Amino acid sequence: MILKKLLTGILLLLSSVLMAQVNFVAKVNKKKLGMNERLKVVFEMNADGDNFLQPNFNGFRVSSGPSQSVSRSWINGKSSYKKTFTYFLTPTKVGTFKIGQASIQVKGERYKTLPIAIQVTSAVENPSEGENPDFVADRSLHLVAKVSNPNPYLNEAVTLEYRLYWDPEVTINMPQEVDSPKFRDFWSQNIEIKQLRAENGTYKGRQSAFVVLKKVVLYPQKTGKLKLTPLTLSVPVQVPTNRRDIFGRRLTNTVNKNVSAGNTIVNVKPLPANPPAGFDGAVGSFNFRVSQTKNNLKASESLQVKVEVQGKGNLKLFQLPKLKAPTSIEMYDPEHKENVRTRLSGMSGSISDTYTLVPQYKGNYPIPTIKFSYFDPKAGVYKTKASSSLSVNVLEGPTPQNAGGVPQQAPGANDNTDAVAQQKVVAPAAQFSFIKTAANLKPIKQITFFKTTAYWLSLLLPLLVVPVVILITKTSAAYASDTDGNKARQATKLAKKYLSSAKKNLGDATNFYVALEKALHNYLKAKLRIETSEMNKEHIHELLASKSVDEEAIEGYVQLLGTCDMARYTPSTQQTMEQDYKKASQVIAKIDKQL
């Protein structure tokens, strides 16, 4: 038992050591480059350290750096930390060189990176990086039109997706559409994108970020090579320079670049020859059925027959087959319904025609079988589906009379042919009631207002209003005289205002962190009723602890204040700002629940 407890303690100690392990690594954007290219070197760690020592960059000249950035995040109550030092190096000669070991001190221990070998060749014809901002923007920005199937059949769904790629070195702002694509020979449906979201990916084997800007579902209406005119965007690109501001942050040049996806060709194949009879252009995978609401009824009663197609395909681009009924049954124009959803993979759902039938004579009436034909693009063949046999059995009602008054079979009853003689419809004698001549009208009663409920309420209502007015007046006076409460409410209002302002300034580090800091200060001033002069980290920690706020929330709040101070001197990314905004909202909500 003692040995078991000892082993458990050792395992817990090892797991805590592994969880607290410090990672300090060096990363480069390429291991082979030309003399006219630049090398990006990033030293990244997951713990806050001091006394960072850069390596010797033999064979290179530091064109910019180090650029330092810090990011913190809280996910499911667990915090993560990342600190980076970034350099841009220019080679000075051809050969193979090593990026030496960088070192940093964390909690009294010194950690070092592994050396990285870099090969420098003579100047290349198309350098991947250059000092000219226009050149860098051109090389870093790519708009791609991605077609799911470049060789579809006629009326087969095609998905078109526009993606904008950019290199991590540059930053882009919201693109604007300059020229929209045209889909002249297609039925098209845009798929709504609720929120643009940047993702990590690769473009021609190179690490890039990308965002999906537009999604369209297309159904070609012609065969042959059809051209999709390109989408053209104007994109503001922020290209980093070697210059820095007074705080040491790198300055950027903003270049507006027009980027186009280029012409896209879709080669549409015709459908196979000799389609089945009744084929009306349906392409996809479908189920077909015909159903009725009643089998047995009386003459002059109605029933509904529903012709329905379900499945996935061009549901909005073809007509359903028509229902045929015996001539002794009145048939009204169908009610057409569509329950179709258009997603990225195409249309899916159902369409239906509902017919109302009214038989006039007694008898059994078969409904002719209906056939539905469609083309299955996956199998590459035509398919035909037939409805099951239906019939209408009229149990009660008149029978038609021939010229001599002898009863005969109802026209169309027990007859599957369409060539049935048209008979005159005879209405039963009791179908219409006689028009009444006696109206039996009654005089309208005169209602007086005196002594009614409304009369007594109108008398008592003024007496009830007086105490309500007095109560409201006293409450307003007490509210106005509450100086401390008014200050707290005003500060809370300002905190919400600045937090909203911080969200609007995501992407603008200076304005974002100024607004975030004001929101944090005003919120705490409102809750603790303290003045600005008392807003220091030690005093805040002491006050919150005295209010029984848990330590994690206090540390989160204090760290946010430190982040706002640090942001004035270090660059911050869009992702870092979003994480800080999310953390501020969570910390304020947590403190608010405990105060």
Secondary structure, 3 states (H helix, E strand, C coil): CHHHHHHHHHHHHHHHHHHCCCCEEEEECCCEEECCCCEEEEEEECCCCEEEECCCCCCEEEEEEEEEEEEEEEECCEEEEEEEEEEEEEECCCEEEEECCCEEEECCEEEECCCEEEEEECCCCCCCCCCCHHHHHHHHEEEEEEECCCCCECCCCEEEEEEEEECCCCEECCCEEEECCCCCCEEEEEECCCCCCCEEEEECCEEEEEEEEEEEEEEECCCEEEEECCCEEEEEEEEEEEEECCCCCEEEEEEEEEEECCCEEEEEECCCCCCCCCCCCCEEEEEEEEEECCCEEECCCCEEEEEEEEEEECHHHCCCCCCCCCCCEEECCCEEEEEEEEECCEEEEEEEEEEEEEECCCEEEEECCCEEEEEECCCCEEEEEECCCEEEEEEECCCCECCCCCECCCCCCCCCCCCCCCCCCCCCHHHCCCCCCCCCCCCCCCCCCCCCHHHHHHHHHHHHHHHHHHHHHHHHHHHHHCHHHHHHHHHHHHHHHHHHHHHHCCCCHHHHHHHHHHHHHHHHHHHHCCCHHHCCHHHHHHHHHHCCCCHHHHHHHHHHHHHHHHCCCCCCCHHHHHHHHHHHHHHHHHHHHHC
